[in-house]
């Protein structure tokens, strides 16, 4: 049997995954190179920028050795790549902890925030878009038009501050915007890193209620800002499918309305999946400001602290982790896109 014949005999999902995985290697090498150049492209001596003008020659020499800035550029890159391959991203100058440890401690907080924000964004955008198309001229149709125009022009930090002012300060129905859980409660045992999941697994319902309550304002902030773009894309794509001939044929055949809506939505999935991938990457960037406003303690707040304190090893580590996360998301989106569209041949 030829190689081509053996390849075609594999299940299509497996062929899609195997054909996309090799692309990760050159992409990650490019990310590592860009991360390496982050400090090297800074004007002046990075060690002097980190330590200040009062630094002694001994401290500058020690930091240069710690950052691997001695030797030629090629030798520095090989040393940096070797350290990255071994999980060594350096030592944070602000926390004095290994950067890899700091990132792993804070990553679950950001991922939990992105996870629930994406779920709510999908629910709001798809439901509003579908109802607006199926019931033209209704309330949802007018709401979608207004919201679609306004959402993209609203800064996330401004929305977060407004929600804090109205829902926490005035109405008192939202918890204080400080951290992931009430300070009087003990954090659940770390299993997944998601406080909501870990609280449920541990049977700690007080922590579960508190962690969900603390998620409300930041998740609502990210959803209000990002659901508009997804809603407009879904509405446009779904409307084209809804007016197509095969939907008219299904309606003429007497299929129930819910079945027709489901079939139309299924055929709208490819562009929606693509935009969801971009939104997840955007949410990681948006979390930088949102986490600072809500004292979330995730990767975004860590990145802001790294910039403020000139902690370049920590900033390098954040850029590397964020880039790897986005590459992984795009890989999954690429695979899901091809699974959703059987016309694409692999």
N, C-alpha and C positions, 0 to 999 in steps of 0.2 A: 504494500500500500504506500502511495506517495505521501510526502510530508503535507502537501496541500489537501489530500483526501483525509488524512488523519486529523488535520486541523478543522476541517468542515464537519467532522463527525463529533467534535466536542460540543457540549451544550452552548448555546449562544451566549448566555450570561458569563460563562467561564471564558469564552473567547474574547469577550469585551474586556473583562478584567485583565487577562493576560496580555492583551495588546496595549493596554494603557499603563500598566505598572512600569515598564522600562523607561517611560518618559519622566518618572520621578527622579531618577538618578541624575541626569544632566541639569534638571531644574534645581535640585537641592545643591548641586555643586555651584550653580550660579548664585543661589541664595547665600551660601557660605562665603563666596568671594565678595559679594556686595556687603555683607556684614563685616568681613575683614577690612574692607576699604572704608568703613564708616569712620573709624578713628583716624586712619592714615590720611584721609583727605581733609582733616581739620586743619585750619591755618595755625601755624606755630607749633609749639611742642605740646602734645596732648597732656603729658604729665604735668606741665606747668599750669595748664588750664584747670586740671583737677585739683592740684595742691595749692595753687595760689602763688602770688609773687613773693611771699615770705618763706617759701619752701627752701630747705637746705639742699646742697648738691647731693648729699648722701641719700636723702629721701627721694629726690628725683631719680637718682640712679637705681634705687631699690624698686620704685614703681615702674620704671622702664623695663627692668628685668621681669617684674611680675606680669606686665602686660605683653611681654614678648616683643618689645620694640627695638631690641638690639639685633644687629645683623642686617643682611640685605633684605629687600622687600620679598624676594622669593623664599628666603629662609624663614622669614616671619610668617608668610602664608602657609608654608608646609607645617610649621610649628602650630599655628592656629588650627589648621585642619586636623592635625593629629589630636590636639586637645579636644576639639569638638567631637571627633569620632569616639573619644573615650568619655564623653559626657562632661568634660571639664570646660565650663564657660567662664572661668575666672572667679575672683572673689569680689563681692560687692563692697565698694568703699564706704557705703552708707550703713549697711546692716552688718558688715564683717562676716557674712555668711556666704557659702558658695552660691553663685548666681543660679545654678541649676536647682539647688534646694529651694531658694526663694521663689523661683518660677513655678516649681511643682506644688509648692504650698499655696500659691495664689491662683493657679490656673483653674481649679474647680470652681472658685467663686465667679470668675468671668464666664466660664462655660455654662454654669447654671443660669446666669443672667441672660446669656445669648440664647440658650435653649428655650426658656419660657418666653422670651421676647419673640423668638421666631415662631413658636407655636401660636401665640396670640396674634401676631402679625398675619400669619397664614389664615387663621380663622376669620379675622375681621375682613381682610382684603377679599378673600374668595367669597364669603357669604354676601358681603355688600355688592360685589361685582355681579354675582350670579342673579341676585334678586333685582338689581337695577336693570339687567338685560331682559330677564324673563317678565318683569312687570314695568315696562317703560312708562314714563310719566308719573310713576308713583313717588312716594316719599324717599325711598332708597335711591331712586334715580337722581333726584335733585341733591340729596345728601352726597352722593358719590361725585357729582360734578363740582360741588363747592369744596369738598374735602380734597379731591384730587388736585385742585388748583392751590389750595392753601398749605397742604402738608409739606410739599417740597421747599417752601419758603420759610418754614419755622425752624429755628435753631434748636437742637436738642437740649442744650444747657438752659435755654430760656424756658422751654416747656417744663423741664425738671424743676426750676425755681418757682414757676407758677403753680405747679401741682403741690409743691411743699407749702407754699403760702396759703393756697385755698383749702387743700384737703387736710393739712396738718395744723397749720397755725390758726386758721379761721374756723373750719368745720370740726377739727379734732377727730376725724374718722380714720385717719391714716396714722400708722406708727411713726415714731421719730426717725428721721432720715440719717441714722447713724449705725452703720454696720449691718451684718447679715442676720443677727439674732439679738433678742433682748439681752442687755448686759447682766441682768439678774439671773438669766438661765445659763445652764452649762451647754456648750456645743455638743451635739451628738457624737458618738464614736465614729471616727473617720473610716468609712467603708468605700463609698463612691466619691466622697468629697462634696457631693451635693447635699446641703443641709436638709432639704425636703425629703430626699430619698433616704438619707441616713436616719433621720428622725422617725420615718415610717418603719424602717427596718428594725430600729431599736425599740419601737413601741412608745416613744416619747412624744405624746400628742401635744404637750405644751410647747415643746421645741418646734413641732411641725406647724402649729398655728402661728407661732412667732416668726418662723422663717418664711412662711408664705406671706405673712403680713409685711415683712420687710422687703419682699420682692415686689410688692404691689406698685409702689411709686416708680422705681427705676424701670420695671418692665413696661408699665403704662407709658412712661416717657419715650422709650425706644419704639414702642408700637405706634404711638401717635405720629411720630416723625417718619417712620419707614413704611407703614402700611399703605400710604397714599400711592407710592410708586408701584407697588405690587398690585394694588387694586386697579390702577389705570391699565397696566399691562394685561391683567386678567380680564378686565371688562372688554378691552379691544379684541383680544384673541377669542374670548368666549362669544362675543357678539358676531364675529365673522363665522364661527362654527354654527351658531344658533340660527343664522339665516341661510345656511348652506342647503344644498339639494337633499343630502341624505337625512338631514333633520326633518325636512318637509316630508320626505318619504316615510320616516318613522311616525310622524304625527298623522299622516294620512292612513297609515296601517293600523292606527288605533292603539299605539303603545301608551302606557301611562305617562303622565307628565314627569314624574320623578325618574323614570327610566330614561326618558329623552334628555333630561338635564344631566343625569349621570354620564350618558354616552357623549354628550357635547363637552362636558368638563374633562372627560378622559382624553378626548382628542385635542384639548387645549393644554395638556400637561407639558409638552416639550419646552415652549418658551417660558412657562411659569417656573419650571425646574431651573432653567438657566438663570432667571432673575433671582430666584431664591438663593442660589449659590453666591451671586454678587452681593446680595443683602447680608448674608452671613459674614462675609469678609468685611462689609461696611459696618456691621454691628460691632465687630472687634475694634475697629477704629473709633466708633462712636462711644464705646464703653470707656474710653480714656477720660472724657469729660464727665460722663454720667457717673462713673465710679468715684470721681473726685468730689462731685456734688453730694453724693449719698454716702461718702466714707465707706465704700464697699470693700476695700481691702483686696481687690483683684489685680489682674495684670495691668489694667489701665492706670489705676492709681500708682502702681509700682513704676510704670513708665514715666509718669509725671514727676514722681519723686526723684527718679534717676536724672531727669533733665534738670530739675531745680538744684540738685546737689552735685551736678557734673559727674555723676556716677556712670562713666562710659562702659565699663564691663557689664553693668546691669542693663544699660540701654542696648548694647550689642546683643545680649542674651534675649531681651524682649523682641528685638527685630527678627532674630533668627527663629525664635519660637513662633511668632506671629506669621512669618512667611511660610514656615513649614505647615502650620495649621491651615492657612489659606490654600496652599498647594494641595493638601489632602482634601479639602472641601471641594475644590475644582475637579479633582480626580473623581470623587464620588458623584458630583453633578454630571460629569461627562459620561460616566457609566449609567446613571439613571436616565439621562437623556436618550441614550441609545436603546435602553431597555423599554422606554416609553414609546419610542418610534420604531416599529418593526421594519420600516422601509429602509433604514440604514443597514447596509450590508457590512459585515465584519469578516 
